[in-house]
Amino acid sequence: MIVNNVVNLIGNDCFRIFSRGVKIRALKSWEGGIKHHGFTYYPRYPDEVDKKIDPPKLWMVQRIKPFSGNHWKLKDMLRAIGLGDDDKSSKVVAVKNIPEMNSKLYKIKHLIKITPIKFMNGEPTAEDINYCHLNEWGEFTITKKIDPKRLEQTEKFINDPKHLDAATKRKQSRLKWENPWE
């Protein structure tokens, strides 16, 4: 007789679940899982707590495979996010981390490289937009406006007649190398 959801204990560390005639072998530690949306999480230790993960707001997307030779639907998706056939493969596009965009990126994941964008100095404002830099690792940094005093000193150093240019430095270094005791 088939009994639904009857648990038989086998030994100390595992049990069998009979569910509609199918035997499923499971560990006792699987009994106290934490229910999440769509799955059950079984922590390794009883006092283990999930880590707080803040998802990135933006993705940095770069095409790494050639555009030609792909299905027309994949080509349309690449064009939709801005990585079309006329663009170089080194072109980088920033896209929002929203479910619609993530589903497109999932379908073309074999053609692109996806990197989360981390805001190192906080999110930029309208005034900071000219002083921003995004490096290849997805770190978005803001370089604040240069102090006018420092800018003045830099210009003074460059225009100083005692300041040597690269050609003069090379010439003097070569002379010193050829005649070290003079």
N, C-alpha and C positions, 0 to 999 in steps of 0.2 A: 504494500500500500504506500502510495506517494504522499508524504506529509510536507506541506509547504512551510519553509522557514523553521525547521527543527535543527537545533545545534547539538551535535554529539561531540563530547570531549574526547580527544585522543592524546594521551600523554599529558605532559605539563605545559608545553609551550605552543601547541597548535590545536585547532578544532576543525570540524567539517561542517559546512552549511549545506543542507539539502533544500534546494529551491526549485520547485517544479521538476523534480527528478534529476537535477544536475548536481553533482558533488563539486563543491568548491573548497579547496584546502586553504586555510588562512591562519595567520598567527594571532595569538591572543592579544598582542600589542596593537592589533588593527581595530580593536573594538572601540577605542575612545577617540575617533578621528574628529577633526574640526571641520564642520561643513562650510564650504565656500560655494560661490555661485558656479555650478557646473562640475565640481569635483570635491573630494574629501581629502583633507591634508592630515597625514599621520606624522606627528613630530617624533624625532629620534629620541628625545628625552622628555619626560613628563612635564618638566617645568620650562620647556623651550617656548619662546614667544616669537611670533613672526616678526621679521625685520620690517621697519617702515621704509617703503620704497616710494620716492616721489618720481613719477614718470616725467620724462623731459617734455617741454612744451613744443619743441621743434626737432625735426630730423634733418641731418645733412645727408643728401643723397647724391651719389656720383655713379655714372654708368661705367662699368668695367668690362663689359662684353660688347662686341660689335653690334651695331644696329641692324645691319643687313642679315638676312638668313633667318629672321624670326617671323612668327605668325603675325598677321596683320593686326590682331587684337592686342598683342603685346606691344607692337609698334605704336598703336594708338594710345596705349597707356603711357608709354615713354614720352610721346609728344604732349600728352595732357599735363604731365608734371614738369615739362620744360627740358627734357633730354632727348630732343628729336634727332633726325638723321643728319641735319646740317651742323649740329653742335659737335665739339670735340669731346672725347671720352673723359677728359680731365675737368670738364665743366661741373660745378657744384651748384646744387639747388637746395634751398631750405624749404621744407614743407611742414605743415602743421601735424601734430600728433592727434589726429581725430580718427574715429573708426572707419569712415569712408576712405580716407587717404591710406590708412594702414592696410585695408583690404586690397587696394591697388598695389601697394608696395609688396604685399605678400605674394601676389600673383607674378610679379616680375623680380622676385628676390634673387633669382639666379643671374640676372643681368646687371644688378646694381650693388653698390656698397652703401650700407646705411649706418650712420654714426649719430648718436644722440648729441645735441648741442647743449653744452653746459655754460651757464652764464657765470663767469668767474668773479666779476665785479658788480653783479646785479644786472637787472634788465636796463637797456639804454632808454634814455629820454630823447625828446626831440632835439635838445641841445647837444647830446653826446653822439648823434648819428654820424658825424664826420670823423670821430675819433675811435671808431670801432674796428676790430680785427678778428677774423675767424680763421683759426689755424687748421691744419689737416687732421688734428685729433678731435675736433669739435669743441675746442675751448674758445668761447667768445669773450674777448677782453675789451675793456674800454680804457683808452689812454686819454687821460684828462688833458685839458688845454695846457700848453707849456707856459710857464711863468714868463712874463715879458722881460724881467731882469735876466733870466737865464738865456733867453733868446738873444738879448743884446750882447751878453758876454760871448756867446758862440759866434756871432757875427764879427765881433771885435777880434777874436782869436783867429778866424779864417782870414780876415783882411790884414792881420799884423804882418809887417814886412819880415820880421824875424821868423815867422812861421814858414817852415820848409814844405814845399810840395813834394809829391811822390818821386818825381824824376830827380830832384836834387838830393833827396835822401838816398836813392839808389846809387847815384854817382858817388856821393861821399862814402857810403858803405863799401862800395867796390874799391875805391882808393885806399881806404883803411885796411881792407882785406889783402890787397896786393902789397902794400907797404906798411906793415904793422909797427915798425920801429921808427918811423919818421914823424 
